[in-house]
Amino acid sequence: MRTNIIHPGADELVYEIREIVEVAKKLEKIGLPIIWENIGDPVAKGAEVPLWIKEIVVEAAQENGSYGYSPTKGLLETREYIADERNLEGGIQITAEDILFFNGLGDAITKIYENLHPDARIIGPNPAYPTHSSAEASHAGAPHITYSLRPENAWQPDLVEMEDKIKENENIVGILIINPDNPTGFVYSQDILRSIVDLAKKYNLFIISDEIYSNLSFPGSGMKKLASVIDDVPAIAMRGISKEFPWPGARCGWVEFYNRDKDEDFNRYTKSIIDSKMLEVCSTTLPQKVLPRVMSDDRYYPYLENRVERYQKYSEYAYNVFSKIPELIVHRVQGAFYMTIVFKEGILTPQQTLSVSNIDVLNVIEKLLDNISLDKRFVYFMLASTGICLVPLSSGFNASHAGFRFTLLEEDEGKFKDNIDHIASCVVKYLAS
Ligand SMILES: Cc1ncc(COP(=O)(O)O)c(C=O)c1O
């Protein structure tokens, strides 16, 4: 090419959760049955969307208007419904004008970072959800700046480190939290949220709170939305239907802007996000039509409670199994449908292996072992030996700890327990090898 066509942030775009699929697919072709524990799609894991939700979708699909464009910000009646629901919960009050729909939160995440000034940085959690960390890093053409969620402290964020980094890096303009968190299952207490709001006030920052799992927090987790503590700090909360309905294929999520009137720069920035959506015209119409009808149905919250109860029960089982292995750090999950297990420092070595009975599978895996992190090595051996597809913590989630993530999405309880037992026995064998 006559001049460089590669974006400076091109190398920052990494999504290991899907990349491991390429390897697993290769092994599947050779004849290894795969148990997909990597991807957070309840439907792919066999969840039946309730019939009454499907009936509402069918009804909306019969309406001609569902096939047209919607307003750029989203259907007014849907935004009004969301604003009313938000305001009923207390905390900051918003209007339909403070809501902007996207084609899934993936789209929202891209636009939020794309429209930031290239020098402006958002500090986010480590471990990180890779769509956020990659998009932020790509926008800046530099590695994502992170604060630690400490596994040795039940995944609580290190607020001292967060403040130190904010102090030393003038370019940090915002703090990202994911609540409940993917991949750790941690839920921020209201006190921690308040401390983060205080930091934002002190250093004149805004906050982004990804709350896609907020209606999947466990009873007793103390889950509170950012809206409950935000005061007059500018912020963006993010929600969607991918995990809740669950309908990830609808590509439907939205953001709520808080306190746009409190800061001129923030207001201008949010206008640029809305303008960039305008260039695309609008987001998917059908799921927006469906949203208020589903969420206002009397069956909706009991349905979610049912699912959450199952995730909690599964996570307790996994907690009991993994916490018996002294080389691991394991915490109870408080929300969402993932669990992350950490290997204690220095436990993994480049010599550890698991036996792989299929020689062709072994050949594929052996070619991938050079220069990879030790937890990715474990995940590859796990995959080759058992067909169970996990996500390595360090490369999958931009994390400084070694470990792995699995989901709580298996529909069959017996199968889930068998998988957990199998993973745990392989961990023990691998560490002893
Ligand atoms: C924390 C978090 N945010 C956003 C998303 C993306 O959701 P969507 O399907 O709305 O793009 C995910 C998907 O796994 C997620 O875990």
The ligand as an SDF file (V2000), in Angstrom:
LIG
                    3D

 16 16  0  0  0  0  0  0  0  0999 V2000
  -19.8350   -7.4830   30.5340 C   0  0  0  0  0  0  0  0  0  0  0  0
  -20.4020   -7.6020   29.1620 C   0  0  0  0  0  0  0  0  0  0  0  0
  -20.7390   -6.4930   28.4940 N   0  0  0  0  0  0  0  0  0  0  0  0
  -21.2350   -6.5560   27.2480 C   0  0  0  0  0  0  0  0  0  0  0  0
  -21.4040   -7.7600   26.5970 C   0  0  0  0  0  0  0  0  0  0  0  0
  -21.9060   -7.7570   25.1810 C   0  0  0  0  0  0  0  0  0  0  0  0
  -23.2630   -7.9570   25.1180 O   0  0  0  0  0  0  0  0  0  0  0  0
  -24.1080   -7.7910   23.7920 P   0  0  0  0  0  0  0  0  0  0  0  0
  -24.6110   -9.1310   23.4270 O   0  0  0  0  0  0  0  0  0  0  0  0
  -25.2170   -6.8390   24.1770 O   0  0  0  0  0  0  0  0  0  0  0  0
  -23.2210   -7.2030   22.7330 O   0  0  0  0  0  0  0  0  0  0  0  0
  -21.0680   -8.9550   27.2570 C   0  0  0  0  0  0  0  0  0  0  0  0
  -21.1970  -10.2670   26.5770 C   0  0  0  0  0  0  0  0  0  0  0  0
  -20.7330  -11.2960   27.0200 O   0  0  0  0  0  0  0  0  0  0  0  0
  -20.5480   -8.8680   28.5610 C   0  0  0  0  0  0  0  0  0  0  0  0
  -20.1830   -9.9800   29.2460 O   0  0  0  0  0  0  0  0  0  0  0  0
  1  2  1  0
  2  3  1  0
  2 15  2  0
  3  4  2  0
  4  5  1  0
  5  6  1  0
  5 12  2  0
  6  7  1  0
  7  8  1  0
  8  9  2  0
  8 10  1  0
  8 11  1  0
 12 13  1  0
 12 15  1  0
 13 14  2  0
 15 16  1  0
M  END
$$$$
